[in-house]
């Protein structure tokens, strides 16, 4: 199946229409001299606008197990309703597949314009720096499209799973045609861009006054580490993460002491500062995702007190449980209501164009890569490689920065865990029941979930390796809540769960579920690009019935 050029250029053409609609205001001004890309400075200016201004957080979070049902007395936008029910949505508003597709491919298009201009000008150090940055932008945007609209990497199925078009040059021929290709081709193309860019990324880091809004060295290697973890290239994931973390990982991890006494707004503002060492790459999205995910705009399907108490922030862990007897920062800084519980880092920044009329643009500023997440990704790569003691060292480093002893007066309420060993973690996890796929009550919930890895293997349930991975995946879940990365781990590890529906049958997500590849925008499919396949309701029901016995918790002896 082929795709006409208009699929790729849909968003670019839309921008052109917007620009023309207001061009009369600029008839008496000189045209933008960047229109002719004939200097390195102009290419650099163009690269500033090449970074994506969309995110996939709503689609990924609403598809994950981070959200629950608040009941039929609450409502939600159509896009949230569709995603929670694993339905293909035809919505084309904020946070939809249509917006995300267009936004990331716009980023790719701009990066390609920059690369083409560079190829016509020279090969000096300044051009190498710009080329490295452009390739990383292209690779990152294509990676975000891949984890959203494709299945997770599986070596055995990479030639069967659909990929996505990977444009490499600016589009000038209206007859250009695209094919989706395979997942293997897509990952190979992303990998090629990353590997070609890394040797010169240090040059790019030196060109900006505030490098954290660009692919600097640490951000580039953090991206390379995450990609190779998902690509199952574990040695490379460890190698690249170690470049970021250095000899003292805490130097690029968040020091939470200054955060502990801050209110919600101050906490959120400090979180996204460029002088925060943990922030490796800051991206700004034109987005209302925080309203859906942490602001209560989606009242029915959201991260609520049930999920908070029995699966995420307040679940029993070595650092405590609940809000009072808990030494981890996340447990003590939550806001909202029982229907929508939020950690204050995910916050909307509103840019007013007219304060009197209350008009402007909503933004979300996020750190796409942090030292805190990179150390957990290295711990996961260590654990998957069988290097369990090294994985636990990284776990302990993370705990040491996130947990602090809690006192009430002179009375210790909850002590931060000391140095954990492999045996400590195995003993803790082994005592937990596995969560039922469709909990009948809160006692059926747990941070420990059956895993059915897709494209790789782990040791048997209850093994040292499996227990460490359960622990690490939970830490990653806490670290990235609201940002969509949990759904990527769900796809990779084949974690099964149900989205409950008050008064109705639940909606199940199963191992290897092809709905994990979010459906392409309907306009793109109509234009000729092959849609993602979908299972029938009968196939899902049969699979759930055939595997139900796996989720019956054993009676206590």
C-alpha positions as CSV (number, residue, x, y, z in Angstrom):
1,X,0.0,0.0,0.0
2,X,1.4,3.4,-0.9
3,X,0.9,6.9,0.5
4,X,0.6,10.1,-1.5
5,X,2.8,13.0,-0.7
6,X,-0.1,14.9,0.8
7,X,-0.1,12.5,3.8
8,X,3.3,13.7,4.8
9,X,2.8,17.3,3.9
10,X,-0.7,17.7,5.3
11,X,0.4,19.7,8.3
12,X,3.0,21.7,6.3
13,X,0.3,22.8,3.9
14,X,-1.9,23.8,6.7
15,X,0.7,26.1,8.1
16,X,1.0,27.7,4.8
17,X,-2.7,28.5,4.7
18,X,-2.4,30.1,8.2
19,X,0.5,32.2,7.1
20,X,-1.2,33.5,4.0
21,X,-4.3,34.4,5.8
22,X,-2.5,37.2,7.7
23,X,0.2,38.1,5.2
24,X,-1.2,41.7,4.6
25,X,0.3,42.7,7.9
26,X,3.8,42.0,6.6
27,X,3.6,43.5,3.0
28,X,5.6,46.5,4.1
29,X,8.4,44.5,5.7
30,X,11.4,42.6,4.4
31,X,10.8,38.9,3.9
32,X,12.4,36.5,6.4
33,X,16.0,36.1,5.3
34,X,16.0,32.5,6.5
35,X,13.9,31.7,3.4
36,X,17.2,31.2,1.6
37,X,19.3,28.8,3.7
38,X,22.8,29.8,2.6
39,X,24.7,30.1,5.9
40,X,25.3,28.0,9.0
41,X,23.6,30.6,11.2
42,X,20.4,30.5,9.2
43,X,20.4,26.7,9.4
44,X,20.8,26.9,13.1
45,X,17.9,29.3,13.4
46,X,15.8,26.9,11.4
47,X,16.8,24.0,13.7
48,X,15.4,25.9,16.6
49,X,11.9,25.5,15.0
50,X,12.5,21.9,14.1
51,X,11.9,20.5,17.6
52,X,8.5,18.9,17.9
53,X,5.8,21.0,19.5
54,X,3.4,18.1,20.2
55,X,3.4,15.2,22.6
56,X,1.7,11.8,22.8
57,X,1.0,11.8,26.5
58,X,-2.8,11.7,26.4
59,X,-3.0,8.9,24.0
60,X,-0.4,6.8,25.9
61,X,-1.6,7.5,29.4
62,X,-5.3,6.9,28.6
63,X,-4.3,3.6,27.0
64,X,-2.3,2.5,30.1
65,X,-3.1,1.1,33.5
66,X,-2.4,4.5,35.1
67,X,-6.0,5.5,34.8
68,X,-9.3,4.2,36.3
69,X,-13.0,4.8,36.1
70,X,-14.6,7.3,38.4
71,X,-18.1,6.2,37.5
72,X,-21.0,7.1,35.3
73,X,-21.8,10.4,37.1
74,X,-18.6,11.9,35.6
75,X,-17.9,12.8,31.9
76,X,-14.9,13.0,29.7
77,X,-14.0,14.3,26.3
78,X,-14.6,12.0,23.3
79,X,-10.9,11.4,22.8
80,X,-10.4,10.2,26.3
81,X,-13.5,7.9,26.1
82,X,-12.2,6.4,22.8
83,X,-8.7,5.8,24.2
84,X,-9.8,4.3,27.5
85,X,-12.0,1.8,25.5
86,X,-9.1,1.0,23.1
87,X,-11.2,2.3,20.2
88,X,-9.9,3.8,17.1
89,X,-10.7,7.5,17.3
90,X,-11.6,9.8,14.5
91,X,-11.2,13.0,16.6
92,X,-9.0,15.7,15.1
93,X,-8.7,18.1,17.9
94,X,-6.1,18.6,20.6
95,X,-4.0,15.6,21.7
96,X,-5.4,13.3,19.0
97,X,-3.6,11.0,16.6
98,X,-4.2,13.6,13.9
99,X,-2.4,16.3,15.8
100,X,0.4,14.1,17.0
101,X,1.1,12.6,13.6
102,X,1.2,16.0,11.9
103,X,3.3,17.6,14.6
104,X,6.1,15.0,14.6
105,X,6.2,14.8,10.8
106,X,6.4,18.6,10.7
107,X,9.5,18.2,12.9
108,X,10.9,15.7,10.4
109,X,10.2,17.9,7.5
110,X,12.0,20.9,9.0
111,X,15.0,18.7,10.0
112,X,15.2,17.5,6.4
113,X,15.2,21.1,5.0
114,X,18.1,21.8,7.3
115,X,20.0,18.7,6.2
116,X,19.5,19.5,2.6
117,X,20.8,23.0,3.0
118,X,23.8,21.7,4.9
119,X,24.6,19.2,2.1
120,X,24.9,22.2,-0.4
121,X,27.1,24.4,1.8
122,X,30.1,22.6,3.2
123,X,31.6,20.1,5.7
124,X,33.3,22.3,8.4
125,X,32.9,21.7,12.1
126,X,29.9,24.1,12.3
127,X,28.1,22.2,9.6
128,X,28.9,18.9,11.3
129,X,27.3,20.2,14.5
130,X,24.1,21.3,12.7
131,X,23.9,18.0,10.9
132,X,24.2,16.0,14.1
133,X,21.5,18.1,15.7
134,X,19.2,17.8,12.7
135,X,19.6,14.0,12.6
136,X,18.8,13.6,16.2
137,X,15.7,15.7,15.9
138,X,14.6,13.6,13.0
139,X,15.4,10.4,14.8
140,X,13.6,11.5,18.0
141,X,10.4,12.5,16.2
142,X,10.4,9.3,14.2
143,X,11.0,7.3,17.5
144,X,8.0,9.1,19.1
145,X,5.9,8.2,16.0
146,X,7.2,4.6,16.2
147,X,6.3,4.0,19.9
148,X,2.9,5.6,19.3
149,X,1.7,4.1,16.0
150,X,3.7,0.8,15.8
151,X,4.2,-2.3,17.9
152,X,7.2,-2.6,20.2
153,X,10.4,-4.0,18.8
154,X,10.4,-7.8,18.4
155,X,13.3,-9.3,16.5
156,X,11.2,-12.3,15.4
157,X,8.3,-10.2,14.1
158,X,10.1,-7.1,12.9
159,X,9.7,-8.0,9.3
160,X,5.9,-8.6,9.8
161,X,5.0,-5.6,11.9
162,X,4.3,-2.4,10.0
163,X,6.7,0.5,10.2
164,X,6.2,4.1,9.1
165,X,7.5,6.3,6.2
166,X,10.9,7.7,7.1
167,X,11.5,10.7,4.8
168,X,15.1,11.6,4.3
169,X,14.9,14.6,1.9
170,X,12.7,17.7,1.5
171,X,9.7,16.9,-0.6
172,X,9.5,18.8,-3.9
173,X,7.8,16.3,-6.3
174,X,4.1,16.2,-5.9
175,X,4.1,12.6,-7.2
176,X,6.3,11.4,-4.3
177,X,4.9,8.2,-2.9
178,X,5.5,6.6,0.5
179,X,5.2,3.1,1.9
180,X,5.0,2.1,5.5
181,X,7.7,-0.5,5.2
182,X,8.5,-2.8,8.1
183,X,9.3,-2.2,11.8
184,X,12.8,-3.4,11.1
185,X,13.4,-0.8,8.4
186,X,12.0,1.9,10.7
187,X,14.2,1.0,13.7
188,X,17.3,0.6,11.4
189,X,16.7,4.1,10.0
190,X,16.4,5.6,13.5
191,X,19.5,3.8,14.7
192,X,21.5,5.0,11.6
193,X,20.6,8.7,12.4
194,X,21.5,8.3,16.0
195,X,24.8,6.6,15.4
196,X,25.8,9.1,12.7
197,X,25.0,12.0,15.0
198,X,26.6,11.0,18.3
199,X,30.3,11.6,17.3
200,X,29.6,15.3,16.5
201,X,27.0,16.1,19.1
202,X,29.5,17.7,21.4
203,X,30.1,20.4,18.7
204,X,26.3,21.1,18.7
205,X,26.3,21.5,22.5
206,X,28.7,24.4,22.3
207,X,26.6,26.5,20.0
208,X,23.7,27.5,22.3
209,X,23.5,29.8,25.4
210,X,20.9,27.4,26.9
211,X,21.8,24.0,25.5
212,X,19.1,22.2,27.4
213,X,16.5,23.4,24.9
214,X,18.5,21.5,22.2
215,X,20.1,18.1,21.8
216,X,23.2,18.6,23.9
217,X,25.7,15.7,24.6
218,X,23.9,14.3,27.7
219,X,20.4,14.5,26.1
220,X,21.7,12.8,22.9
221,X,23.2,9.9,24.9
222,X,20.1,9.6,27.1
223,X,18.0,9.3,23.9
224,X,20.4,6.8,22.5
225,X,20.2,4.7,25.7
226,X,16.4,4.7,25.7
227,X,16.2,3.8,22.0
228,X,18.7,0.9,22.5
229,X,16.9,-0.4,25.5
230,X,13.7,-0.6,23.5
231,X,15.7,-2.0,20.6
232,X,17.0,-4.8,22.9
233,X,20.6,-3.7,22.3
234,X,21.4,-3.9,26.0
235,X,25.2,-3.4,25.9
236,X,24.7,-0.2,24.0
237,X,21.9,1.0,26.3
238,X,24.3,0.6,29.3
239,X,27.2,2.2,27.5
240,X,25.2,5.3,26.4
241,X,23.5,5.7,29.8
242,X,26.9,5.6,31.5
243,X,28.1,8.5,29.4
244,X,25.2,10.5,30.8
245,X,25.6,9.3,34.4
246,X,29.3,9.5,34.7
247,X,31.1,8.5,37.9
248,X,28.6,10.3,40.1
249,X,25.0,9.8,38.8
250,X,23.6,12.1,41.5
251,X,25.2,15.0,39.6
252,X,22.6,14.7,36.9
253,X,19.7,13.7,39.3
254,X,17.2,15.9,41.0
255,X,18.0,17.1,44.5
256,X,14.6,17.1,46.1
257,X,15.5,18.9,49.3
258,X,14.7,22.4,47.9
259,X,11.3,21.0,46.5
260,X,10.0,19.6,49.8
261,X,8.6,22.9,51.2
262,X,7.4,24.4,47.9
263,X,3.7,24.9,47.0
264,X,2.2,23.5,43.8
265,X,3.0,26.4,41.4
266,X,6.5,27.0,42.7
267,X,7.2,23.3,42.6
268,X,6.1,23.1,39.0
269,X,8.1,26.1,38.0
270,X,11.3,24.9,39.6
271,X,10.8,21.5,38.0
272,X,11.3,22.8,34.4
273,X,14.1,25.2,35.1
274,X,17.1,24.9,32.7
275,X,19.5,25.2,35.6
276,X,18.0,22.0,37.2
277,X,20.8,19.5,36.6
278,X,18.4,16.6,36.2
279,X,16.8,18.1,33.1
280,X,18.7,17.0,30.1
281,X,16.4,18.2,27.3
282,X,13.4,20.6,27.7
283,X,10.7,20.5,25.1
284,X,7.7,22.9,24.8
285,X,4.5,21.4,23.4
286,X,1.4,23.3,22.2
287,X,-0.8,21.2,24.4
288,X,-3.7,20.9,26.9
289,X,-2.6,17.5,28.0
290,X,-2.1,18.6,31.6
291,X,-5.8,19.5,31.7
292,X,-6.8,15.9,30.8
293,X,-4.2,14.1,32.9
294,X,-3.6,16.2,36.0
295,X,-6.1,19.1,35.9
296,X,-9.4,17.2,36.2
297,X,-10.7,18.2,32.7
298,X,-11.2,14.5,32.0
299,X,-13.4,13.7,35.0
300,X,-14.2,10.1,34.4
301,X,-11.0,8.4,33.1
302,X,-8.0,9.7,35.0
303,X,-5.3,8.8,37.6
304,X,-7.5,8.7,40.7
305,X,-7.2,7.8,44.4
306,X,-7.8,4.1,43.8
307,X,-4.9,3.8,41.3
308,X,-2.8,6.1,43.6
309,X,-3.4,4.0,46.7
310,X,-3.1,0.5,45.3
311,X,-0.8,0.8,42.3
312,X,1.3,3.9,42.1
313,X,2.4,6.6,44.7
314,X,0.9,5.2,47.9
315,X,1.3,1.4,47.3
316,X,3.4,-0.4,49.9
317,X,7.1,-0.3,49.1
318,X,10.3,-0.5,51.2
319,X,10.1,3.3,51.6
320,X,6.6,3.2,53.1
321,X,3.0,3.3,52.1
322,X,0.2,5.9,52.0
323,X,0.9,9.6,52.5
324,X,2.0,9.8,56.1
325,X,4.2,6.7,56.7
326,X,6.1,7.3,53.5
327,X,9.5,8.8,52.8
328,X,9.3,9.1,49.0
329,X,8.8,12.6,47.6
330,X,5.9,11.6,45.3
331,X,3.8,10.4,48.2
332,X,4.0,13.7,50.1
333,X,3.4,16.3,47.3
334,X,0.1,15.2,45.8
335,X,-2.7,17.5,44.9
336,X,-6.2,17.3,43.5
337,X,-9.3,15.2,44.5
338,X,-10.2,11.6,44.9
339,X,-11.2,11.7,41.2
340,X,-7.9,13.2,39.9
341,X,-4.7,12.9,41.9
342,X,-1.7,14.7,40.5
343,X,2.0,15.2,41.2
344,X,2.6,18.9,40.6
345,X,5.4,18.6,38.0
346,X,3.0,18.2,35.1
347,X,1.7,21.7,34.8
348,X,0.3,23.9,32.1
349,X,2.1,27.1,31.2
350,X,-0.4,29.6,29.6
351,X,0.9,32.2,27.2
352,X,-1.5,35.1,27.1
353,X,-1.9,37.1,23.9
354,X,-4.7,39.2,25.6
355,X,-5.0,38.9,29.4
356,X,-8.2,41.0,29.5
357,X,-10.0,38.8,27.0
358,X,-8.3,35.7,28.6
359,X,-6.9,34.6,25.2
360,X,-3.7,32.8,24.6
361,X,-1.9,29.5,24.0
362,X,-1.6,26.6,26.4
363,X,1.8,24.9,26.6
364,X,3.4,22.0,28.5
365,X,7.1,22.2,29.2
366,X,8.6,18.8,29.9
367,X,12.0,17.3,30.4
368,X,12.0,14.7,27.7
369,X,15.1,13.1,29.2
370,X,16.3,13.2,32.8
371,X,19.2,11.7,34.8
372,X,16.6,10.2,37.1
373,X,15.0,8.2,34.3
374,X,18.3,7.4,32.6
375,X,19.6,5.6,35.7
376,X,16.4,3.5,35.9
377,X,16.8,2.6,32.2
378,X,20.4,1.5,32.9
379,X,19.2,-0.5,35.9
380,X,16.7,-2.2,33.6
381,X,19.3,-3.0,31.0
382,X,21.6,-4.3,33.7
383,X,18.8,-6.6,35.1
384,X,17.9,-7.9,31.6
385,X,21.6,-8.6,31.0
386,X,21.8,-10.6,34.3
387,X,24.0,-8.0,36.0
388,X,21.7,-7.9,39.0
389,X,24.1,-6.4,41.6
390,X,24.9,-3.5,39.2
391,X,21.1,-3.0,38.7
392,X,20.6,-2.8,42.5
393,X,23.4,-0.2,42.8
394,X,21.4,2.0,40.4
395,X,18.2,1.3,42.3
396,X,19.8,2.4,45.6
397,X,21.1,5.6,44.0
398,X,17.6,6.4,42.8
399,X,16.1,5.7,46.2
400,X,18.8,7.8,47.9
401,X,17.8,10.9,45.9
402,X,14.0,10.3,46.1
403,X,13.5,9.3,49.7
404,X,14.1,11.1,53.0
405,X,13.4,10.1,56.6
406,X,10.1,11.5,57.9
407,X,9.7,12.9,61.4
408,X,6.8,14.2,63.4
409,X,8.4,16.3,66.1
410,X,11.2,14.0,67.3
411,X,9.3,10.8,66.4
412,X,10.5,9.0,63.3
413,X,7.4,8.1,61.2
414,X,9.0,6.4,58.2
415,X,12.6,5.7,57.5
416,X,14.1,5.9,54.1
417,X,15.3,2.4,53.2
418,X,19.0,1.7,53.6
419,X,21.2,0.0,51.1
420,X,19.1,-2.7,49.6
421,X,20.5,-6.0,48.2
422,X,19.3,-8.3,45.6
423,X,18.0,-10.6,48.4
424,X,16.2,-7.7,50.0
425,X,14.3,-6.8,46.8
426,X,13.5,-10.5,46.0
427,X,12.2,-11.0,49.5
428,X,10.0,-8.0,49.3
429,X,8.6,-8.6,45.8
430,X,8.1,-12.3,46.5
431,X,5.6,-11.6,49.3
432,X,3.3,-9.6,46.9
433,X,0.4,-11.3,45.1
434,X,0.3,-10.7,41.3
435,X,-2.5,-8.3,40.4
436,X,-5.6,-9.8,38.8
437,X,-6.1,-8.7,35.3
438,X,-9.6,-7.5,36.1
439,X,-9.6,-6.6,39.9
440,X,-12.9,-7.4,41.6
441,X,-11.8,-5.2,44.5
442,X,-8.8,-3.2,45.7
443,X,-7.2,-6.3,47.3
444,X,-6.8,-7.7,43.8
445,X,-4.6,-4.8,42.8
446,X,-0.8,-4.8,43.1
447,X,2.3,-3.2,41.7
448,X,3.4,-6.8,40.7
449,X,1.9,-7.9,37.4
450,X,2.4,-10.9,35.2
451,X,4.8,-10.2,32.4
452,X,4.9,-11.8,29.0
453,X,7.9,-10.1,27.3
454,X,7.5,-9.4,23.6
455,X,10.7,-10.2,21.6
456,X,12.9,-11.0,24.6
457,X,12.9,-13.4,27.5
458,X,13.3,-13.2,31.3
459,X,13.7,-15.8,34.0
460,X,10.7,-17.5,35.5
461,X,8.3,-15.7,37.8
462,X,9.7,-15.5,41.3
463,X,13.3,-15.5,40.1
464,X,15.8,-12.9,41.2
465,X,15.7,-11.3,37.8
466,X,12.0,-11.1,37.5
467,X,11.6,-9.6,41.0
468,X,14.2,-6.9,40.2
469,X,12.4,-6.1,37.0
470,X,9.1,-5.8,38.8
471,X,10.7,-3.4,41.2
472,X,12.4,-1.3,38.4
473,X,9.2,-1.1,36.3
474,X,7.3,0.2,39.3
475,X,10.0,2.9,39.9
476,X,9.8,3.8,36.2
477,X,6.1,4.1,36.5
478,X,6.4,6.6,39.3
479,X,9.1,8.5,37.5
480,X,7.1,9.0,34.3
481,X,3.5,9.2,35.3
482,X,1.5,11.6,33.0
483,X,4.3,11.3,30.3
484,X,3.1,8.2,28.6
485,X,6.2,6.0,29.0
486,X,4.3,3.4,31.1
487,X,2.4,2.3,28.1
488,X,5.6,1.7,26.2
489,X,6.7,-0.7,29.0
490,X,3.3,-2.4,29.0
491,X,3.7,-3.1,25.3
492,X,7.3,-4.3,25.7
493,X,6.6,-6.6,28.7
494,X,3.2,-7.9,27.5
495,X,1.5,-6.7,30.7
496,X,-2.3,-7.4,30.7
497,X,-4.9,-5.4,32.5
498,X,-8.6,-4.3,32.2
499,X,-10.1,-0.8,32.0
500,X,-13.1,-1.2,34.3
501,X,-16.5,0.3,33.3
502,X,-19.1,1.0,35.9
503,X,-22.2,-1.1,35.2
504,X,-20.6,-2.5,32.0
505,X,-18.1,-5.1,30.9
506,X,-14.5,-4.1,31.2
507,X,-12.2,-3.5,28.3
508,X,-9.1,-5.7,28.2
509,X,-5.6,-5.1,27.0
510,X,-3.7,-8.4,26.4
511,X,-0.1,-9.5,25.8
512,X,1.0,-8.7,22.2
513,X,-2.2,-6.7,21.7
514,X,-2.0,-5.1,18.2
515,X,-4.1,-2.2,19.5
516,X,-0.9,-1.2,21.3
517,X,-0.1,0.4,17.9
518,X,-2.5,3.4,18.1
519,X,-4.5,3.7,14.9
520,X,-3.3,6.2,12.3
521,X,-5.4,9.3,11.7
522,X,-8.4,8.6,9.5
523,X,-7.3,11.3,7.0
524,X,-4.0,9.5,6.5
525,X,-5.7,6.2,6.0
526,X,-8.2,7.7,3.5
527,X,-5.3,9.2,1.6
528,X,-3.8,5.8,1.1
529,X,-1.6,4.7,3.9
530,X,-2.2,1.2,5.3
531,X,-4.1,1.1,8.6
532,X,-2.9,-0.8,11.6
533,X,-4.7,-4.1,11.9
534,X,-7.3,-4.7,14.6
535,X,-8.5,-7.8,16.5
536,X,-12.2,-8.6,16.6
537,X,-14.1,-8.3,19.9
538,X,-14.6,-12.1,19.7
539,X,-10.9,-12.7,19.5
540,X,-10.2,-10.6,22.5
541,X,-13.0,-12.3,24.5
542,X,-11.8,-15.8,23.6
543,X,-8.2,-15.0,24.6
544,X,-9.4,-13.5,28.0
545,X,-11.5,-16.6,28.7
546,X,-8.7,-19.0,27.7
547,X,-6.1,-17.3,30.0
548,X,-8.3,-16.3,33.0
549,X,-6.9,-19.0,35.3
550,X,-3.5,-17.3,35.2
551,X,-4.9,-14.3,37.2
552,X,-6.6,-16.2,40.1
553,X,-4.5,-15.3,43.1
554,X,-3.5,-18.3,45.2
555,X,-5.1,-18.6,48.6
556,X,-2.8,-17.8,51.5
557,X,-1.5,-20.9,53.2
